Amino acid sequence: MPIALLALCLNVALAVHAAKTGRFSPWGWIIILLPPLGGIAYVLVEVLPDLLG
């Protein structure tokens, strides 16, 4: 149960991040509809390149 709650919180945080950065469509829907894979894809494609510069 704690793992499911942690995954839910992570998905919500990623969806909020996508909305704040103006990338909600289509990333928000991908994160919401494909919870584990959508979040991983968003982090790999959008967040990591921003962090690495």
N, CA, C and O atoms as a CHARMM CRD file, in Angstrom:
* protein
*
  212
    1    1 MET  N      0.80200  -1.20200   0.00000 PROA 1      0.00000
    2    1 MET  CA     0.00000   0.00000   0.00000 PROA 1      0.00000
    3    1 MET  C      0.85200   1.27600   0.00000 PROA 1      0.00000
    4    1 MET  O      0.53300   2.20400  -0.74400 PROA 1      0.00000
    5    2 PRO  N      1.91900   1.36200   0.80200 PROA 2      0.00000
    6    2 PRO  CA     2.73800   2.57900   0.76400 PROA 2      0.00000
    7    2 PRO  C      3.39000   2.81200  -0.59100 PROA 2      0.00000
    8    2 PRO  O      3.59400   3.96000  -0.98700 PROA 2      0.00000
    9    3 ILE  N      3.72200   1.74000  -1.30900 PROA 3      0.00000
   10    3 ILE  CA     4.33100   1.89500  -2.62600 PROA 3      0.00000
   11    3 ILE  C      3.32700   2.48900  -3.59800 PROA 3      0.00000
   12    3 ILE  O      3.68700   3.33200  -4.41900 PROA 3      0.00000
   13    4 ALA  N      2.07800   2.06200  -3.51700 PROA 4      0.00000
   14    4 ALA  CA     1.03600   2.60600  -4.39700 PROA 4      0.00000
   15    4 ALA  C      0.80900   4.07900  -4.10400 PROA 4      0.00000
   16    4 ALA  O      0.61500   4.87100  -5.02700 PROA 4      0.00000
   17    5 LEU  N      0.83200   4.45200  -2.85000 PROA 5      0.00000
   18    5 LEU  CA     0.65500   5.85600  -2.47800 PROA 5      0.00000
   19    5 LEU  C      1.83700   6.69400  -2.96400 PROA 5      0.00000
   20    5 LEU  O      1.65100   7.81600  -3.43500 PROA 5      0.00000
   21    6 LEU  N      3.02200   6.16300  -2.85300 PROA 6      0.00000
   22    6 LEU  CA     4.20600   6.85500  -3.35000 PROA 6      0.00000
   23    6 LEU  C      4.15000   7.02900  -4.86800 PROA 6      0.00000
   24    6 LEU  O      4.49100   8.09500  -5.38100 PROA 6      0.00000
   25    7 ALA  N      3.72300   5.99600  -5.58300 PROA 7      0.00000
   26    7 ALA  CA     3.59300   6.08500  -7.03900 PROA 7      0.00000
   27    7 ALA  C      2.53100   7.10400  -7.43400 PROA 7      0.00000
   28    7 ALA  O      2.71800   7.85000  -8.39600 PROA 7      0.00000
   29    8 LEU  N      1.44100   7.14400  -6.71600 PROA 8      0.00000
   30    8 LEU  CA     0.39100   8.12200  -6.98900 PROA 8      0.00000
   31    8 LEU  C      0.89900   9.54200  -6.76800 PROA 8      0.00000
   32    8 LEU  O      0.64200  10.42500  -7.58700 PROA 8      0.00000
   33    9 CYS  N      1.60600   9.76800  -5.68600 PROA 9      0.00000
   34    9 CYS  CA     2.15800  11.09900  -5.40100 PROA 9      0.00000
   35    9 CYS  C      3.17800  11.50900  -6.46400 PROA 9      0.00000
   36    9 CYS  O      3.21900  12.67100  -6.86700 PROA 9      0.00000
   37   10 LEU  N      3.98600  10.58000  -6.91200 PROA 10     0.00000
   38   10 LEU  CA     4.96500  10.87500  -7.94600 PROA 10     0.00000
   39   10 LEU  C      4.27700  11.24100  -9.26600 PROA 10     0.00000
   40   10 LEU  O      4.69400  12.17900  -9.94500 PROA 10     0.00000
   41   11 ASN  N      3.23800  10.50900  -9.62300 PROA 11     0.00000
   42   11 ASN  CA     2.51300  10.80800 -10.85600 PROA 11     0.00000
   43   11 ASN  C      1.82400  12.16500 -10.78000 PROA 11     0.00000
   44   11 ASN  O      1.81400  12.90800 -11.76100 PROA 11     0.00000
   45   12 VAL  N      1.25500  12.49100  -9.64100 PROA 12     0.00000
   46   12 VAL  CA     0.62100  13.79900  -9.47100 PROA 12     0.00000
   47   12 VAL  C      1.66900  14.90500  -9.57900 PROA 12     0.00000
   48   12 VAL  O      1.43100  15.92900 -10.22000 PROA 12     0.00000
   49   13 ALA  N      2.81600  14.70200  -8.95700 PROA 13     0.00000
   50   13 ALA  CA     3.87800  15.70800  -9.02300 PROA 13     0.00000
   51   13 ALA  C      4.37000  15.90200 -10.45500 PROA 13     0.00000
   52   13 ALA  O      4.61600  17.03200 -10.87500 PROA 13     0.00000
   53   14 LEU  N      4.51400  14.81700 -11.20200 PROA 14     0.00000
   54   14 LEU  CA     4.95400  14.93500 -12.59100 PROA 14     0.00000
   55   14 LEU  C      3.89800  15.60800 -13.46000 PROA 14     0.00000
   56   14 LEU  O      4.23700  16.39200 -14.34600 PROA 14     0.00000
   57   15 ALA  N      2.63200  15.31400 -13.22000 PROA 15     0.00000
   58   15 ALA  CA     1.56500  15.96000 -13.98600 PROA 15     0.00000
   59   15 ALA  C      1.50300  17.45400 -13.67000 PROA 15     0.00000
   60   15 ALA  O      1.28000  18.26600 -14.56800 PROA 15     0.00000
   61   16 VAL  N      1.69500  17.82000 -12.41100 PROA 16     0.00000
   62   16 VAL  CA     1.71900  19.23600 -12.03500 PROA 16     0.00000
   63   16 VAL  C      2.92200  19.92200 -12.67400 PROA 16     0.00000
   64   16 VAL  O      2.80800  21.04900 -13.15600 PROA 16     0.00000
   65   17 HSD  N      4.06800  19.25500 -12.68100 PROA 17     0.00000
   66   17 HSD  CA     5.25800  19.82000 -13.31200 PROA 17     0.00000
   67   17 HSD  C      5.02000  20.04700 -14.80200 PROA 17     0.00000
   68   17 HSD  O      5.40100  21.08400 -15.34500 PROA 17     0.00000
   69   18 ALA  N      4.39300  19.08000 -15.45500 PROA 18     0.00000
   70   18 ALA  CA     4.09700  19.21700 -16.88000 PROA 18     0.00000
   71   18 ALA  C      3.14400  20.38500 -17.12500 PROA 18     0.00000
   72   18 ALA  O      3.28800  21.10900 -18.11100 PROA 18     0.00000
   73   19 ALA  N      2.18500  20.56700 -16.24600 PROA 19     0.00000
   74   19 ALA  CA     1.23200  21.67200 -16.40500 PROA 19     0.00000
   75   19 ALA  C      1.90700  23.01900 -16.16400 PROA 19     0.00000
   76   19 ALA  O      1.64000  23.97800 -16.88800 PROA 19     0.00000
   77   20 LYS  N      2.77000  23.10500 -15.16700 PROA 20     0.00000
   78   20 LYS  CA     3.44200  24.36600 -14.85500 PROA 20     0.00000
   79   20 LYS  C      4.42100  24.78100 -15.94300 PROA 20     0.00000
   80   20 LYS  O      4.64000  25.97400 -16.15500 PROA 20     0.00000
   81   21 THR  N      5.01000  23.81700 -16.63000 PROA 21     0.00000
   82   21 THR  CA     5.96900  24.14000 -17.67700 PROA 21     0.00000
   83   21 THR  C      5.31100  24.26800 -19.04600 PROA 21     0.00000
   84   21 THR  O      5.99900  24.48500 -20.04300 PROA 21     0.00000
   85   22 GLY  N      3.99600  24.13700 -19.10600 PROA 22     0.00000
   86   22 GLY  CA     3.27800  24.28600 -20.35600 PROA 22     0.00000
   87   22 GLY  C      3.33200  23.07500 -21.26200 PROA 22     0.00000
   88   22 GLY  O      3.08700  23.19000 -22.46300 PROA 22     0.00000
   89   23 ARG  N      3.64700  21.91900 -20.70700 PROA 23     0.00000
   90   23 ARG  CA     3.77200  20.69100 -21.49700 PROA 23     0.00000
   91   23 ARG  C      2.68300  19.68400 -21.16000 PROA 23     0.00000
   92   23 ARG  O      2.85700  18.48500 -21.38200 PROA 23     0.00000
   93   24 PHE  N      1.56600  20.15600 -20.62900 PROA 24     0.00000
   94   24 PHE  CA     0.55100  19.20000 -20.17000 PROA 24     0.00000
   95   24 PHE  C     -0.01400  18.37100 -21.31400 PROA 24     0.00000
   96   24 PHE  O     -0.25200  17.17300 -21.16300 PROA 24     0.00000
   97   25 SER  N     -0.22400  19.00100 -22.43500 PROA 25     0.00000
   98   25 SER  CA    -0.73700  18.23900 -23.56700 PROA 25     0.00000
   99   25 SER  C      0.43900  17.94700 -24.49200 PROA 25     0.00000
  100   25 SER  O      1.03700  18.88900 -25.01300 PROA 25     0.00000
  101   26 PRO  N      0.77700  16.75300 -24.70700 PROA 26     0.00000
  102   26 PRO  CA     0.20800  15.45800 -24.39100 PROA 26     0.00000
  103   26 PRO  C      0.78700  14.79300 -23.13700 PROA 26     0.00000
  104   26 PRO  O      0.28300  13.75200 -22.71500 PROA 26     0.00000
  105   27 TRP  N      1.83800  15.37300 -22.53000 PROA 27     0.00000
  106   27 TRP  CA     2.51800  14.68300 -21.42800 PROA 27     0.00000
  107   27 TRP  C      1.61900  14.41900 -20.23100 PROA 27     0.00000
  108   27 TRP  O      1.72400  13.36200 -19.60900 PROA 27     0.00000
  109   28 GLY  N      0.76000  15.32800 -19.90400 PROA 28     0.00000
  110   28 GLY  CA    -0.13200  15.11000 -18.76300 PROA 28     0.00000
  111   28 GLY  C     -0.99000  13.88200 -18.94600 PROA 28     0.00000
  112   28 GLY  O     -1.17600  13.09400 -18.01800 PROA 28     0.00000
  113   29 TRP  N     -1.51600  13.72200 -20.15200 PROA 29     0.00000
  114   29 TRP  CA    -2.35700  12.55400 -20.42300 PROA 29     0.00000
  115   29 TRP  C     -1.53800  11.27000 -20.43900 PROA 29     0.00000
  116   29 TRP  O     -2.01000  10.22500 -19.99000 PROA 29     0.00000
  117   30 ILE  N     -0.33800  11.34100 -20.94400 PROA 30     0.00000
  118   30 ILE  CA     0.51500  10.14500 -20.95100 PROA 30     0.00000
  119   30 ILE  C      0.85800   9.73900 -19.52300 PROA 30     0.00000
  120   30 ILE  O      0.82800   8.55300 -19.19400 PROA 30     0.00000
  121   31 ILE  N      1.18000  10.70000 -18.68100 PROA 31     0.00000
  122   31 ILE  CA     1.51100  10.40600 -17.27700 PROA 31     0.00000
  123   31 ILE  C      0.31000   9.82500 -16.55500 PROA 31     0.00000
  124   31 ILE  O      0.44500   8.87900 -15.77900 PROA 31     0.00000
  125   32 ILE  N     -0.86600  10.38800 -16.80700 PROA 32     0.00000
  126   32 ILE  CA    -2.07300   9.93900 -16.10600 PROA 32     0.00000
  127   32 ILE  C     -2.54500   8.57300 -16.60700 PROA 32     0.00000
  128   32 ILE  O     -2.92500   7.72000 -15.80500 PROA 32     0.00000
  129   33 LEU  N     -2.52200   8.35900 -17.92100 PROA 33     0.00000
  130   33 LEU  CA    -3.07200   7.12300 -18.47200 PROA 33     0.00000
  131   33 LEU  C     -2.10300   5.94600 -18.43600 PROA 33     0.00000
  132   33 LEU  O     -2.54100   4.79600 -18.41500 PROA 33     0.00000
  133   34 LEU  N     -0.82000   6.20000 -18.42900 PROA 34     0.00000
  134   34 LEU  CA     0.18400   5.13800 -18.35700 PROA 34     0.00000
  135   34 LEU  C      1.09600   5.40100 -17.16100 PROA 34     0.00000
  136   34 LEU  O      2.25400   5.77800 -17.34500 PROA 34     0.00000
  137   35 PRO  N      0.59700   5.20900 -15.94200 PROA 35     0.00000
  138   35 PRO  CA     1.31900   5.67100 -14.75800 PROA 35     0.00000
  139   35 PRO  C      2.78900   5.29200 -14.65900 PROA 35     0.00000
  140   35 PRO  O      3.60700   6.20300 -14.52300 PROA 35     0.00000
  141   36 PRO  N      3.19100   4.04700 -14.71400 PROA 36     0.00000
  142   36 PRO  CA     4.62900   3.82700 -14.53300 PROA 36     0.00000
  143   36 PRO  C      5.44700   4.24300 -15.75000 PROA 36     0.00000
  144   36 PRO  O      6.48000   4.89800 -15.60900 PROA 36     0.00000
  145   37 LEU  N      5.00100   3.87400 -16.92200 PROA 37     0.00000
  146   37 LEU  CA     5.77300   4.15600 -18.12900 PROA 37     0.00000
  147   37 LEU  C      5.70700   5.62300 -18.52900 PROA 37     0.00000
  148   37 LEU  O      6.69400   6.18000 -19.01000 PROA 37     0.00000
  149   38 GLY  N      4.56500   6.24500 -18.33600 PROA 38     0.00000
  150   38 GLY  CA     4.42300   7.65100 -18.69600 PROA 38     0.00000
  151   38 GLY  C      5.32000   8.55100 -17.86200 PROA 38     0.00000
  152   38 GLY  O      5.92700   9.48500 -18.38600 PROA 38     0.00000
  153   39 GLY  N      5.40500   8.27600 -16.58100 PROA 39     0.00000
  154   39 GLY  CA     6.27500   9.06000 -15.70800 PROA 39     0.00000
  155   39 GLY  C      7.74300   8.87600 -16.04100 PROA 39     0.00000
  156   39 GLY  O      8.51400   9.83600 -16.04600 PROA 39     0.00000
  157   40 ILE  N      8.12400   7.64400 -16.31800 PROA 40     0.00000
  158   40 ILE  CA     9.51400   7.37200 -16.67900 PROA 40     0.00000
  159   40 ILE  C      9.86600   8.06000 -17.99400 PROA 40     0.00000
  160   40 ILE  O     10.93300   8.66000 -18.12200 PROA 40     0.00000
  161   41 ALA  N      8.96700   7.96900 -18.96600 PROA 41     0.00000
  162   41 ALA  CA     9.21500   8.60700 -20.26000 PROA 41     0.00000
  163   41 ALA  C      9.32300  10.11800 -20.11400 PROA 41     0.00000
  164   41 ALA  O     10.18900  10.73700 -20.73200 PROA 41     0.00000
  165   42 TYR  N      8.44800  10.72500 -19.30000 PROA 42     0.00000
  166   42 TYR  CA     8.48700  12.17800 -19.10100 PROA 42     0.00000
  167   42 TYR  C      9.80900  12.60000 -18.46700 PROA 42     0.00000
  168   42 TYR  O     10.41300  13.59100 -18.87800 PROA 42     0.00000
  169   43 VAL  N     10.24700  11.85800 -17.48300 PROA 43     0.00000
  170   43 VAL  CA    11.50900  12.19400 -16.81700 PROA 43     0.00000
  171   43 VAL  C     12.67700  12.06000 -17.79800 PROA 43     0.00000
  172   43 VAL  O     13.55300  12.92400 -17.83800 PROA 43     0.00000
  173   44 LEU  N     12.69400  10.99800 -18.57900 PROA 44     0.00000
  174   44 LEU  CA    13.80800  10.77700 -19.50700 PROA 44     0.00000
  175   44 LEU  C     13.82000  11.78400 -20.66400 PROA 44     0.00000
  176   44 LEU  O     14.88900  12.21800 -21.09500 PROA 44     0.00000
  177   45 VAL  N     12.64600  12.15200 -21.16500 PROA 45     0.00000
  178   45 VAL  CA    12.57800  12.99400 -22.35400 PROA 45     0.00000
  179   45 VAL  C     12.55800  14.48600 -22.02700 PROA 45     0.00000
  180   45 VAL  O     13.11800  15.28400 -22.77900 PROA 45     0.00000
  181   46 GLU  N     11.93200  14.87300 -20.93400 PROA 46     0.00000
  182   46 GLU  CA    11.75500  16.29800 -20.64600 PROA 46     0.00000
  183   46 GLU  C     12.56700  16.79600 -19.45600 PROA 46     0.00000
  184   46 GLU  O     13.18200  17.86000 -19.53600 PROA 46     0.00000
  185   47 VAL  N     12.58000  16.05700 -18.37100 PROA 47     0.00000
  186   47 VAL  CA    13.19900  16.57200 -17.13500 PROA 47     0.00000
  187   47 VAL  C     14.72200  16.43200 -17.16100 PROA 47     0.00000
  188   47 VAL  O     15.42800  17.39600 -16.86700 PROA 47     0.00000
  189   48 LEU  N     15.23500  15.26000 -17.50500 PROA 48     0.00000
  190   48 LEU  CA    16.68900  15.05700 -17.50000 PROA 48     0.00000
  191   48 LEU  C     17.43500  15.99600 -18.43800 PROA 48     0.00000
  192   48 LEU  O     18.45400  16.55400 -18.03200 PROA 48     0.00000
  193   49 PRO  N     16.97700  16.20000 -19.67600 PROA 49     0.00000
  194   49 PRO  CA    17.69100  17.15800 -20.53300 PROA 49     0.00000
  195   49 PRO  C     17.71100  18.56700 -19.95800 PROA 49     0.00000
  196   49 PRO  O     18.69700  19.28500 -20.13000 PROA 49     0.00000
  197   50 ASP  N     16.63900  18.97900 -19.27500 PROA 50     0.00000
  198   50 ASP  CA    16.61900  20.28900 -18.63900 PROA 50     0.00000
  199   50 ASP  C     17.62300  20.35800 -17.48900 PROA 50     0.00000
  200   50 ASP  O     18.28300  21.38000 -17.29900 PROA 50     0.00000
  201   51 LEU  N     17.73600  19.29000 -16.73800 PROA 51     0.00000
  202   51 LEU  CA    18.66600  19.27500 -15.61600 PROA 51     0.00000
  203   51 LEU  C     20.12200  19.22900 -16.07800 PROA 51     0.00000
  204   51 LEU  O     21.00300  19.81400 -15.44800 PROA 51     0.00000
  205   52 LEU  N     20.36000  18.53700 -17.17300 PROA 52     0.00000
  206   52 LEU  CA    21.72700  18.38900 -17.65800 PROA 52     0.00000
  207   52 LEU  C     22.18000  19.56600 -18.51900 PROA 52     0.00000
  208   52 LEU  O     23.36600  19.71800 -18.81100 PROA 52     0.00000
  209   53 GLY  N     21.22800  20.38100 -18.91300 PROA 53     0.00000
  210   53 GLY  CA    21.57500  21.58700 -19.65500 PROA 53     0.00000
  211   53 GLY  C     21.66600  21.34000 -21.11300 PROA 53     0.00000
  212   53 GLY  O     21.95100  22.26000 -21.87900 PROA 53     0.00000
